[in-house]
């Protein structure tokens, strides 16, 4: 039953009109703190403890497949730095205009 797909009920107070009534999670184990289940939300990457759970025992979470599909991309900071320099120069120019207009 470990790593089976589950659906956790989302209370009315935590959702808006068009949100789903449940989240798809992965069962980790029974919680130590209470009579509930310890689940992993794969979208938000957070641990959820809940008693309102529906189990899909025939479906298991494939950890290896999902680890392979998540890839990290390198950021090109040179473009952001150029934009930052332009924005800072515009800000300085506007501040200078404000200082010049003060009596």
N, CA and C of each residue as an Amber inpcrd file, in Angstrom:
protein
   309
   0.8140000  -1.1900000   0.0000000   0.0000000   0.0000000   0.0000000
   0.8640000   1.2630000   0.0000000   2.1270000   1.1550000   0.3890000
   3.0340000   2.2990000   0.3520000   3.1750000   2.8020000  -1.0760000
   3.1680000   4.0950000  -1.2550000   3.3360000   4.7780000  -2.5390000
   2.1530000   4.5860000  -3.4760000   0.9890000   4.2300000  -2.9440000
  -0.1740000   4.1560000  -3.8200000  -0.7540000   5.5630000  -3.9930000
  -1.4340000   5.7420000  -5.0960000  -2.0530000   7.0300000  -5.3960000
  -3.2790000   7.2050000  -4.5010000  -3.4280000   8.3990000  -3.9530000
  -4.5750000   8.7100000  -3.1000000  -5.2090000  10.0160000  -3.5600000
  -6.4170000  10.2340000  -3.1070000  -7.0970000  11.5090000  -3.3270000
  -7.5090000  12.0390000  -1.9640000  -7.0240000  13.2290000  -1.6360000
  -7.2720000  13.8510000  -0.3390000  -8.3340000  14.9300000  -0.5010000
  -9.3280000  14.8890000   0.3470000 -10.4100000  15.8790000   0.3050000
  -9.8830000  17.2560000   0.7020000 -10.2430000  18.2630000  -0.0700000
  -9.9160000  19.6480000   0.2450000 -11.1470000  20.3000000   0.8550000
 -11.0510000  20.8020000   2.0980000 -12.2260000  21.4030000   2.7500000
 -12.7400000  22.6270000   1.9920000 -14.0180000  22.9220000   2.1710000
 -14.6470000  24.0540000   1.4840000 -13.9460000  25.3710000   1.7730000
 -13.4210000  25.5340000   2.9890000 -12.7740000  26.7920000   3.3690000
 -11.4570000  27.0100000   2.6320000 -10.8530000  25.9620000   2.1130000
  -9.5440000  26.0760000   1.4720000  -9.6190000  26.0980000  -0.0480000
 -10.8080000  26.2160000  -0.5940000 -10.9190000  26.2530000  -2.0530000
 -11.9220000  27.3100000  -2.4770000 -11.7810000  27.7130000  -3.7300000
 -12.7120000  28.6820000  -4.3040000 -13.6460000  27.9540000  -5.2690000
 -14.5010000  28.6880000  -5.9110000 -15.6140000  28.1280000  -6.6620000
 -15.2170000  27.0270000  -7.6600000 -14.1920000  27.2280000  -8.4550000
 -13.8670000  26.2800000  -9.5110000 -12.7220000  25.3230000  -9.1710000
 -12.2370000  25.3460000  -7.9390000 -11.1820000  24.4150000  -7.5280000
 -11.7460000  23.0060000  -7.3740000 -10.8640000  22.0340000  -7.5190000
 -11.2650000  20.6460000  -7.3270000 -11.5260000  20.3460000  -5.8630000
 -12.2970000  19.3050000  -5.6110000 -12.6210000  18.9370000  -4.2360000
 -11.5910000  18.0110000  -3.6240000 -10.6070000  17.5810000  -4.4260000
  -9.5610000  16.7190000  -3.8850000  -8.2420000  16.9810000  -4.5950000
  -7.1610000  16.5430000  -3.9370000  -5.8130000  16.6310000  -4.5030000
  -5.2780000  15.2200000  -4.6700000  -4.5380000  15.0030000  -5.7210000
  -3.8960000  13.7080000  -5.9190000  -2.5760000  13.7020000  -5.1710000
  -2.3780000  12.7160000  -4.3230000  -1.1860000  12.6040000  -3.5030000
  -0.6630000  11.1700000  -3.5280000   0.4630000  10.9870000  -2.8350000
   1.0820000   9.6690000  -2.7090000   1.1200000   9.3150000  -1.2230000
   0.6890000   8.1050000  -0.8930000   0.7040000   7.6510000   0.4950000
   2.1300000   7.3600000   0.9370000   2.5310000   7.9680000   2.0510000
   3.8510000   7.6920000   2.6180000   3.7530000   6.6850000   3.7470000
   2.8680000   6.9640000   4.7220000   2.6910000   6.0580000   5.8630000
   1.5590000   6.5780000   6.7330000   1.2930000   5.8660000   7.8160000
   0.3430000   6.3270000   8.8200000   1.0520000   7.3640000   9.6810000
   0.3690000   8.4330000  10.0090000   0.9630000   9.5170000  10.7880000
   1.2510000   9.0790000  12.2180000   2.3640000   9.5500000  12.7670000
   2.7240000   9.2640000  14.1570000   1.9570000  10.1440000  15.1380000
   1.5820000  11.3450000  14.7060000   0.9660000  12.3190000  15.5920000
  -0.5180000  12.0800000  15.8350000  -1.2160000  11.4930000  14.8580000
  -2.6650000  11.3580000  14.9970000  -3.1580000  10.1470000  14.2090000
  -4.4670000   9.9240000  14.2840000  -5.0780000   8.8260000  13.5370000
  -5.3580000   9.3060000  12.1150000  -4.3100000   9.4950000  11.3580000
  -4.4340000  10.0190000  10.0000000  -3.3160000   9.4290000   9.1370000
  -3.3310000   9.8290000   7.8780000  -2.3200000   9.3510000   6.9360000
  -1.3650000  10.4770000   6.5790000  -0.1300000  10.1150000   6.3720000
   0.9020000  11.0590000   5.9580000   1.0560000  10.9140000   4.4530000
   0.7910000  11.9970000   3.7100000   0.7460000  11.9660000   2.2540000
   1.6870000  13.0060000   1.6680000   2.1000000  12.7810000   0.4340000
   2.9870000  13.7110000  -0.2590000   2.2490000  14.2830000  -1.4610000
   2.1030000  15.6190000  -1.4660000   1.4850000  16.3100000  -2.5980000
   2.5700000  16.5560000  -3.6380000   2.4830000  15.8950000  -4.7760000
   3.5500000  15.9650000  -5.7850000   3.5810000  17.2980000  -6.5140000
   2.4930000  18.0380000  -6.5040000   2.4580000  19.3210000  -7.1940000
   3.1290000  20.4020000  -6.3460000   2.7010000  20.5330000  -5.0930000
   3.2620000  21.5710000  -4.2230000   4.5050000  21.1100000  -3.4810000
   4.8520000  19.8250000  -3.5940000   6.0200000  19.2380000  -2.9350000
   5.9420000  19.3940000  -1.4130000   4.7490000  19.1810000  -0.8410000
   4.5420000  19.3160000   0.6010000   3.9370000  18.0530000   1.1780000
   4.1480000  17.8730000   2.4800000   3.5640000  16.7520000   3.2190000
   2.1980000  17.1910000   3.7460000   1.1990000  16.3340000   3.5750000
  -0.1540000  16.5940000   4.0570000  -0.5320000  15.4750000   5.0210000
  -1.1480000  15.8460000   6.1310000  -1.6670000  14.8570000   7.0780000
  -3.1800000  14.9890000   7.0710000  -3.8530000  13.8910000   6.7100000
  -5.3040000  13.9460000   6.5780000  -5.9280000  12.5880000   6.8770000
  -7.2040000  12.6430000   7.2970000  -7.9810000  11.4230000   7.5100000
  -8.9460000  11.1890000   6.3530000  -9.2460000  12.2330000   5.6020000
 -10.1980000  12.1470000   4.4910000  -9.4670000  11.7460000   3.2200000
  -9.2480000  10.4440000   3.0550000  -8.4390000   9.9390000   1.9530000
  -9.1620000   8.7980000   1.2470000  -9.0740000   8.8040000  -0.0690000
  -9.5420000   7.6700000  -0.8690000  -8.3110000   7.0530000  -1.5210000
  -8.1560000   5.7340000  -1.3880000  -6.9740000   5.0420000  -1.8930000
  -7.2550000   4.4170000  -3.2550000  -6.3100000   4.5380000  -4.1450000
  -6.3140000   3.8380000  -5.4320000  -5.2200000   2.7820000  -5.3390000
  -5.5190000   1.6910000  -4.6550000  -4.5030000   0.6780000  -4.3440000
  -3.9190000   0.0170000  -5.5880000  -4.6660000   0.0060000  -6.6750000
  -4.1610000  -0.6370000  -7.8860000  -3.1490000   0.2340000  -8.6360000
  -3.0520000   1.5080000  -8.2500000  -2.1240000   2.4290000  -8.9130000
  -1.0330000   2.8420000  -7.9380000   0.2190000   2.6270000  -8.3140000
   1.3670000   3.0340000  -7.5040000   2.0960000   4.1890000  -8.1650000
   2.7160000   5.0120000  -7.3600000   3.5020000   6.1390000  -7.8370000
   4.8740000   5.6430000  -8.2860000   5.2890000   6.0160000  -9.4770000
   6.5870000   5.6010000 -10.0170000   7.6040000   6.7050000  -9.7300000
   8.3810000   6.5520000  -8.6500000   9.3450000   7.5700000  -8.2360000
  10.4290000   7.7750000  -9.2750000  10.9160000   6.7040000  -9.8870000
  12.0070000   6.8070000 -10.8520000  11.5850000   7.5730000 -12.0960000
  10.3960000   7.3210000 -12.5930000   9.9240000   8.0110000 -13.7850000
   9.8040000   9.5110000 -13.5350000   9.2730000   9.8970000 -12.3940000
   9.0730000  11.3080000 -12.1030000  10.3760000  12.0080000 -11.7630000
  11.3680000  11.2960000 -11.2590000  12.6770000  11.9030000 -11.0290000
  13.3850000  12.1800000 -12.3420000  13.1960000  11.3210000 -13.3370000
  13.8420000  11.5130000 -14.6320000  13.2200000  12.6680000 -15.3990000
  11.9150000  12.8600000 -15.2590000  11.2480000  13.9010000 -16.0400000
  11.5130000  15.2940000 -15.4830000  11.8390000  15.4000000 -14.2030000
  12.1290000  16.7230000 -13.6670000  13.5620000  17.1020000 -14.0060000
  13.7060000  18.1710000 -14.7480000  15.0210000  18.6200000 -15.1810000
  15.2310000  20.0490000 -14.7080000  16.4620000  20.3440000 -14.4160000
  16.8120000  21.6960000 -14.0140000  17.3890000  22.4250000 -15.2150000
  17.0140000  23.6750000 -15.3640000  17.5440000  24.4640000 -16.4650000
  18.4190000  25.5680000 -15.9000000  19.4810000  25.8440000 -16.6180000
  20.3930000  26.9080000 -16.2000000  19.7880000  28.2540000 -16.5820000
  19.9050000  29.2060000 -15.7010000  19.3820000  30.5390000 -15.9600000
  20.4440000  31.4020000 -16.6170000  20.0090000  32.1950000 -17.5540000
  20.9140000  33.1260000 -18.2090000  20.7570000  34.4850000 -17.5250000
  21.6460000  34.7780000 -16.5960000  21.5450000  35.9950000 -15.8090000
  21.9510000  37.2370000 -16.5860000  22.6530000  37.0830000 -17.6850000
  23.1170000  38.2480000 -18.4330000  21.9490000  39.0760000 -18.9600000
  20.8880000  38.4250000 -19.4180000  19.7160000  39.1600000 -19.9120000
  19.0340000  39.9030000 -18.7750000  18.8660000  39.2540000 -17.6360000
  18.2280000  39.9020000 -16.4960000  19.0640000  41.0620000 -15.9800000
  20.3710000  40.8940000 -15.9880000  21.2400000  41.9610000 -15.5210000
  21.1100000  43.1840000 -16.4110000  21.0440000  42.9830000 -17.7130000
  20.8830000  44.0860000 -18.6460000  19.5740000  44.8300000 -18.3870000
  18.4930000  44.0860000 -18.1770000  17.1990000  44.7120000 -17.8770000
  17.2570000  45.4670000 -16.5590000  17.9360000  44.9020000 -15.5790000
  18.0510000  45.5510000 -14.2810000  18.8040000  46.8730000 -14.3980000
  19.8650000  46.8880000 -15.1730000  20.6470000  48.1190000 -15.3710000
  19.7900000  49.1920000 -16.0180000  19.0120000  48.8280000 -17.0220000
  18.1390000  49.7930000 -17.6950000  17.1000000  50.3390000 -16.7240000
  16.4840000  49.4530000 -15.9280000  15.4690000  49.9050000 -14.9770000
  16.0710000  50.8070000 -13.9040000  17.2710000  50.4650000 -13.4350000
  17.9150000  51.3110000 -12.4310000  18.2520000  52.6830000 -12.9910000
  18.7060000  52.7400000 -14.2240000  19.0440000  54.0390000 -14.8100000
  17.7830000  54.8810000 -14.9960000  16.6770000  54.2720000 -15.3890000
  15.4170000  55.0090000 -15.5110000  14.9470000  55.5150000 -14.1550000
  15.0930000  54.6680000 -13.1180000  14.7000000  55.0590000 -11.7760000
  15.5520000  56.2390000 -11.2900000  16.8450000  56.1510000 -11.5160000
  17.7320000  57.2570000 -11.1270000  17.3700000  58.5430000 -11.8640000
  17.0430000  58.4200000 -13.1410000  16.6570000  59.5820000 -13.9340000
  15.3740000  60.2050000 -13.3800000  14.3920000  59.3780000 -13.0210000
  13.1440000  59.8870000 -12.4620000  13.3730000  60.5330000 -11.1000000
  14.2350000  59.9180000 -10.2730000  14.5370000  60.5060000  -8.9640000
  15.2370000  61.8430000  -9.1150000  16.0980000  61.9520000 -10.1050000
  16.8000000  63.2180000 -10.3550000  15.8110000  64.2980000 -10.7700000
  14.8260000  63.9570000 -11.6020000  13.8050000  64.9160000 -12.0190000
  12.9990000  65.3980000 -10.8180000  12.6760000  64.4780000  -9.9120000
  11.9260000  64.8390000  -8.7150000  12.7480000  65.7810000  -7.8510000
  14.0300000  65.4830000  -7.6880000  14.9150000  66.3600000  -6.8950000
  15.0340000  67.7380000  -7.5320000  15.0910000  67.8090000  -8.8320000
  15.2260000  69.0930000  -9.5390000  13.9770000  69.9550000  -9.3970000
  12.8140000  69.3250000  -9.2920000  11.5480000  70.0590000  -9.2090000
  11.2030000  70.4940000  -7.8000000  11.9540000  70.0540000  -6.7920000
  11.6730000  70.4730000  -5.4280000  12.1550000  71.9060000  -5.2080000
  11.3730000  72.7140000  -4.4330000  11.7770000  74.1150000  -4.1840000
  12.9380000  74.2380000  -3.2320000
